[in-house]
Amino acid sequence: MVYCGKPSRGCQMCRTRRIKCDETKPTCNQCAKSRRQCPGYKDEFDLVFRNETQATERRARKASRKASVASSHKSDKQSPEEEASPSTTTTTTTGAVTALSPVYSNSIFTSPLERKVAPSLNLPVEQRATCYFVSNFILMPKPGSTRGFLDFLLPLLRQEARTHASHLQNAFNACALGLLNNRGGSDSKVGEKALNAYSMALAGTNAALRDAEGQKADSTLAAVLLLGMFENITAKQIGLSAWGSHVQGAVQLVKVRGRKQLRTKIGLLLFIAVRTQMIIHTLSSSKSPDMSTQWWLEDAVNNREAAQCQRVCIKVGELRGEVNRLMETGSLAPRTAEGVALVLDLIRRCQAVDGEAVAWIEALPDYWRYRTVAWEEDHAPPGGDWGRAEVFPGRVDVYTDFYIGSVWNMIRTSRLIAHSLIVRLAAWACSPVDYRTTPEYAAAARVCVDIIADIVAAAPYHLGYHLKRGGKHMHMHMHNNNMGASNSSGSSTGKTTAQQQNNTMITATTTPTSNLGNFACGEEESAKALSGDFLIWPLVCIMTQDYTTDAQRAWAQGRLKYIGNELGIKYAHVLNGEFGTT
């Protein structure tokens, strides 16, 4: 690191335009007058020092090339005995190790001769796909915690090598190759490998399902879950039915396996994974769960907060299925006193379940609460295209980990659905009077507007926004109230209106110690495909709400495109087309 003298303290936009910046914070007046979005100012630390590492490496490589030429001339004059000397062999071995470690391949510590003789390493695509999938989808629980996802796969795959349950390995390969293909530029050969693995996994799983013992095996249930995940990753079949059919198959297997499956760690983890997928399918398809809430939650609770949230979500799914059956089968026509009483009872039940959700929020321990770390100013993006904006104006929240953030979004989407049911039932009960004049509609509007803002504020965290903002020297605004606490309506006490900007603010110079979670391998400081996958349904849910603004809806569509294009979950494009306005 070297001292650079006195630098310009103006904003990046003014420096690019080569005009004098008035250095007004948070936004300079020059940008405001020209209707440009001010990117802000550099940190004081970065103003005084700059990173010279890359420049040093360039100088070292330049010197190495010169030395390499001299070394090659010298080696031409060596005798055969000298070329076969132990020192040369040692160098070659070192070169091979260097090739195995790409991090060091351009290091200033690599000698010119090592770089000359080091063989290039070309890993099989299956190995690269495996590493990429594990680093993006397998979330390992932290010590003393059960907050994981697909963490049962690694021990199952090790067992599979002994039991020859190839359908699980093929299902895993299909998902891994499909994800790598989506992120690597759609290589036709990799795509073909993924489809071939999927076909073999499907055939092997069907064969296992025909066997009385095979259908109860852990590997079979895990393979069915992975087949559904393959549909999400590749979106080879259009519509909700492709993924949903695999989820329904997994639910049937859980029923066949019975309560015995909860006696082993892997069996319990598989059960919880199916339950999570079942809840999302129930809420998105308006189909009631096959078994009762009590059946799904009895003896399967290792995480109290998550289990209580899922209890609320299953109840909402049951209510949605019941309301749909009544409305779509004509059971309420013609209007009778009994029908009105039934509708009013359903309204009360929906309100009671929403009350349970509010109670869940209020009882959360501190480490389950989110924090507001930034405030995005209300400036329209260039051309007014909200679909290109990374962050929507307002709060930016972070969570202890991705798992907790996903549970929060699950309770939020359930509350949105519960209030939508209340409004739908109230509209029937008060017909022909305009339902928008009812107190139920007014209450739903207030709550849903806040919940939509909460989901919008959470989305950047799931997509790695906080990981890309300069690490320790990123300036953030943190409100000095209790972030993530709840008011009587169950939404955040951090206000979602303009008056929030008038609250006392404190400026933090360090990033909150929050990442997406403990993934099985790979870098932690990057967005993960799993977090994008779990964000799809909340984004789709707010797109369908009457209380969502046009700008919020366009922004949500843009985030779905990002998940499909950048994180490789192509199902986001399918749902964007089904529920989006464009």
N, C-alpha and C positions, 0 to 999 in steps of 0.2 A: 504494500500500500504506500503510495507516495503523496506528498503534499502538492496540490495543484495551483496554489495561489488563490487570489480572490475571484470566485466565479460569479456568474449572474444568478441572482436570486429570483428572477422572474419566473412566471409559469411556463410550462413547456410549449404551449400554444404561441405565446408572445415571442419566445426564443426562436421557434420555427419560422414565424412571420417576420422576424428581425425588427420588431418594434419594441418600444419601451413599455414595460409592464408596471402598473401602479402598485402591484403586490398586495392588493386588497384581498382579504381572506373572508370566507372560504373560496370566493370566485372573484377574479379580477374584473374590473369595470371594462377593460378593453374587450374581453371575450363577451361580456354581457351586451355591450353596445353592438358588436358585430354578430350577435345571435349565434355565437359558437359555444360549444360545451367546453368549459375550462377543465383541463385535466388535473389541475392542482399544482402543488409545489413540491420540489424535492425535499427530502429530509435534511436537516442541518448537517448530519453526519455525512451524507452522500454529497453535499455541496463542497465539503472541504477535502474529502478523500475520494479516490476512485480506485477501482479494482484493476490491478496491473497483471493479474495472473495470466490472462489470455495473451497479453502482449509479450510477457516473459516466455510463455510456451512457444509463441511464434518465433522469437529470436533463437530459442534453443533448437527448434526444428530446422531453422535455416542453417545454424552452425552444424547440426547433425548431418545435413545433406552434404555440406562441404567435407566433413570428416569421412562420410561414407564413400565419397569419390576417392579420397586419398587411401582409405582402407582397402577399397577394391583393387587399386593399383598395387598396393602392398601385398595383398593376398594372391595376386597373379604370380608374384615372384616366389611364393612359398613352395617348399618341397612337399611331395606327397606325405612324408612322415610328419611334417609340421601340420598339414591339413587334418591329419587323423589323430592329432595329439589330444590328451584328455581335456585340455582347456577348451579346445574347440567343441568337443562333445558336451561339456558342461554348458557352454554358451547356447548350444542348440537346444538343450533341455530347458534352459531358462526361457529361450524364445518360445517354446511350445507353451510354457506356463503363461507367458505374456499373451499369447493368442487366446488362451482360455479365459483371460480376464480383460475384456474390452475396456474396462475403466482405465487400465494402465497402458493400453496400446499406443497412445500418443504421449505418454508421460515423458518428462525430461530425464527420467532415470533410465530409460531404455537406450541401450547403446546402439550405434549405427549398424554393427554386425548383427545384433539381435534382431533388429528390424528387417535386415536383409534376408535372414534365414528363417524367420518365424513363419510357419505355415498358417494359412488362413483357415479359420474354423467355420465349417458350414454345418450347423446343427440341423438335424431332420426337422421338418416342419411340424411333425407331431410333438416333438419336445418343446419347440418354441410355443406352440399353441397351448400345451399343458401349463407351462409357466405363466403364460399370459392370462389364462382363465383362472388359475389358482390365485393370482395376484389381484384379480378383479372381482371374483365372486365368492371365494371362501373366506368368510369372516370368522376369525377365531375368538372365542370368549376370553376376556381378560381373567387373571387369577381371581377366584372367588366369585365369578360372574357366569351367567348362562347366556349372555347376550352375544350369540353367534348366529351364523347362517351357513348351511351346507357343510358345517365342520364335521359332520359324520362321514363325508365322502372319503377323506384320506384313510381312515382306518378300514372302511369298507373296501376300498380299492386294493389295499394291502391284503385283506382277506380273500379278495376275488382272485388274486394270483395263485392262491392255494386251492380254491374251490372251482376254478375255471368257469366262473359266472360271466362269460364274455359279453352278455347283453349290457351289463353295467359299464364295462370298459368302453364298449362301442358307443353307448349313450353319452358318456363323458367325452370321448373323442369327438363326437358330433358337435357338442356344445363348444368345446375348445376350438376346433377348427372353424366352426361357423363364426365365432366371435373374432378370431384372428383374421379371418377373411374379410369381415366387415370393417375392421380397423386398418387392414393392410392394403386396401385398394381393390378389393374384389377380384382376386386372382382366380381365374376359372378353374385351375387345377386344385387349389385349396378348397374352393367351393364344391367341386366334385367329390373330393375326399370327405368333406363334411356330410354331403348327402348320402354317400355310400355307407358311411358309419351310421348315419341315422336309419337307413334301410335295414342294416344288419341288426341294429339295436331293437328296432321295431319287431323284426321277425323273431329275434331271441326272446324278447319280452313276452310276445304272444305265446311262444312255446312254453315259457315258464308259467304263464297264467293258466295254461291247460293242465298243469301238474298240481296236484293237491298240496304238496309240500312247497313247490316252487312259488306258488302264488302268495305264500306267507313269509317268504324269505325277505330279509332286509334289502338285499341287492335288487330284488324285483321292484319293491316300492321306490327305492332310490332311482332306479332306471326310469320309472314312470314319471317321477318328478323332473328328471333331466330331459325327458322327451318333451314335456311341456315347456321347459326352459328353452329348448332348441327352437320351438315355435316362436317364442318371444324374441329370440336373438335374430332369427333369419326371416321371420314373417313370410314363409313360403306359401302358407295358406292365408287367404284374406278373411278377416272378420274375427269376432271374439270366440267363435266356436272351436277353432283349432286348439288354442291353449286350454279352453274350458273343458274340452273332452278329456284331456289328460288329467286335469284336476279332478273331474268327476270319477275317473278311473282310480285315481289315488284314494279318493274318499271311500270307494267301495272296497278297496284293499284294506284300508284301516278298519272297516267294519268286520271284514273276514278275520283279520288278525286278532281282534278282541282286546281285552284288557291285559292279556299276557305281554303285549308288546311294550307296556310301560315298565316292565321289570328290569329291562336292560337300558344302559345309557344310550346306545345307538337307537334302540327302539323308541325311546322317549323323544329323542331329537327328531327322528323321522315323523313321529306323531305331531309334534309342534310345527314342523315345516309344512305338513299337509294342512293342519288347522289354519295356518297363516294364509296359504294359498286358497283354501276354501272360503275364508272370510272375504278376501278380495273378489273372488268369483261370485259369491253371494251378493255382495253389495253392487257389483257392476252388472250382473245379469238379472237382478230382481227375482231370483229363485231362492226359496227358503232352504236352509240347510237340511240335509236328510235326517240328522239326529238333533236332539234337543241341546240347548245351551249347557245343561248340567252334564250330559254325556261327553261333550267336547272338553269340558274343563275339570271334571272329576279326576282326582289322582294324577293330574298331568301338569301341576303348577309348580315350577321351580323359580319363577320370577313373578313376584306378587303384582308389581305395577303393570307388567305386560299382560298378565293373565286377566286382571281386572278390566283393562282396556279391551281385550278381546271378548270378554263377557258382554260388555256394552255393544261392541260391534256385531256380535252374533244376534243379540236381541234386536238390533236395528234391522239386520238382514231378515229375521223372522217377520218383523212388522212390515217391511217392504213387500215381502212375498204375499203376506195376508192382504194388504191393501190392494195390490195388483190383482189378486184373484177376485176380490169383491168388485173392483171397478171394471175389469175386463170381461168378466163372465156374465155381467148383467144381474148379479145377485141383489143389487140395491134398486133395481127397477121392477115395478113402479115404486115411487117413494112411499114409505110407510113409517108409522111411528117406531116400529121395531128397527127399521133400517136407520132412522135418524139416531136412535139410541145407540146402535152399534157403532155408527160413525163417531159419535161424541165419545164413546168409550175408547175407540182407537186413538182419538186425539189425546185423551188423557194418558194413555199408555205411552204414546210417543213423547209427550212432555215429561213423563216420569223417567223414561230412559235417558232423555237429554239431561235431566236433573242428576242422574247417576254419573253421566260424563262430567258434569260440572264438579260434582263431589270428588271424582277421581282426580281432576286437575288440582283442586284445592288441597288434596292430601299428599301430593307428590313430595318426596324428599328433595333437598336442595340440588343434589347432583343430577336430578332428572329435569331441572328447569333450564330453559335457554337463556342466553344473554344477547342483548342488542349491542352490536359492536360497531355499527356504522349507520349513517343516515345519508341516503342518496337524495341529492337535491332534485327538485321537480323541474327538470329540463328535458324537453322532448329530444329524442335522438335525431341525427341528421335525416332529413326527409320525412320526419315523423313516423319512421318505420320502427315500431316498438318490438317487432319480431327480431330485430338485430341487437337489441339492448341486452346486456348481460345481467343487469340489475334493474329492477323497477323502482321508481321513486318511493322513498319511505324507508322503513327499517330494514336492516340486514341482521339476521339472528344466527347464532351458532349454538351447537349442542355439545354435550359431553362426548358423544360419538354418534355415528350414523344410525345405529340401532335405536337409540332413544329418539332421535329425530324422526325416524320412520314410524315409531309407535305414536308420537304426537300427531303426525299427519293422518294416521289411521283413525284416531279419535276425532280429528277435525272433519274428515270426510264423512264419518258416521253422523256427526252432528248436522252437517249440511243436508244429508239425506233425511234425517229425522225431521228437520224443520220443513223440508220440501214436502214430506208426507203430511205434516200438520196443515200446511197451506192447501194442499190438494184436497184433503178431507174437509177443511173449512169451506173451500169453494163449493163443494157438493152440498154441504149442510145449509149454506146461506143462499144458494141459488133460488131465484134469478138475480139476487142482489150481487153487486160487484164485490168479489172476494177481497179486493185490495183495500176495501174500507173496513175490514175486520181487524180486531185487535191481534188475532193470531198472525195475520200478514205483517202488521207493524212490528211485532216482536221478532218474527223471523227475519225481517229485513235488517233490523239492528244487529242481531247476532250473526247473521250470515255475512254481512259486510265486514265485520271484524274478523271472522274466521277466514274469509278469503284473503284478507290482508296478512293474516298470520301465515298462511300457506305460501303466499308470494314472498314474504320475508324469509321463509325457511328454505326456499328453493335454491338460492345461490350457495348456501352451505353444502347442500347435497351435490352440487355440481362443482365443488372445489374452489369457489370464489375466494374464500379466506386463505387458501393455500397459495394463491397466486399474487398476493398483494404485498410483497416486499418483506416478508418475515418480520424480524424484530423491529425494523425501522418503519413499519407501516403505521401511519397515524389513524387512529380510530376514535370515534366519539362514542362514549358510553354514558348512558343516563345514570344519575345517581339514585334512581329509585330501584326497587327490587324487581329486576327483569325476570319475566317469565312467571311472576306471581299472578294470581287470578282475582278477578272481581266477581261480583255476584252472577254475572252472565257466563262466567267461565272462560272468557277470553283474556288476553294479556292485559296487565295493567299499564304496560307501555302503550301510550295512546297512539292511535292510528290516524289522527287528524293533525291539522296544521298546528294546533296548540302544543303538540309535543315538542316542536322546535323552540318554544318559549321556555321549556323546562331548563333548570340548571344543568349544564353539561360539564363533564370532565374529559380531558383529552388523554388517551392512553398511548404510550409510545411502544407498547409491546403487543404482539398478537396473543389473544387468549390461547391457553394451552388446550386446544381442541383440534382433533383430527377426525377423519372419517371412521377410524376404528383399527383394529389389529388384524389386518389381512394376512393370509398364510405366508405370502412372500411378496417381493417387489417393494417399490418405493411407497412410502406412506404419504408423501407430499404431492399427490396427484388425484384427480377425480377418478372415481371408480365406476365401472359399468353397473355394479349391483346397486349403488345409490341412485343412479339414473333410472334403473329398472323400477325401483320402488317409488320413485317420484312420478312415474307416468300416470298412475291412477289419480293421485291428488290433482295433478294439472288438468287431466281430462274432466275431473269432477267440477272444478271451478269454471271450466269453459262452458259447462252446460247450465250454470246458474243464472237466473234472471238478475241477480244482484251484482254480477261481475260487469265492470265497465268495459267498453270496447277496447281501450288501451290495455287493460289487464288481460283480456282475452287474446289480443294479438301477441302480447308478450308471452303468454303461456304457450301459444302455438309455436313461437320462436324457440322456446326452451325444449319443446318436444322435438323439433327439428334438430336441435343441438344433440339431444340424447340419441336420436337415430343416426345422425351423421358422424358425430365425434366420439360417442361412447359405444357405438356399434349395436344398439338395441333397436332393430328395424321395426319392431312392433309399434314403436312410438309413431312412426309414419302412418301406419294403418289406422290407429286411433285418432291421429290428427286429421286424417281424411274423413273418418266416420263422424266425428263430433265437431270438427273445426268448421269455420265459416268460409274457408278458402281451400 
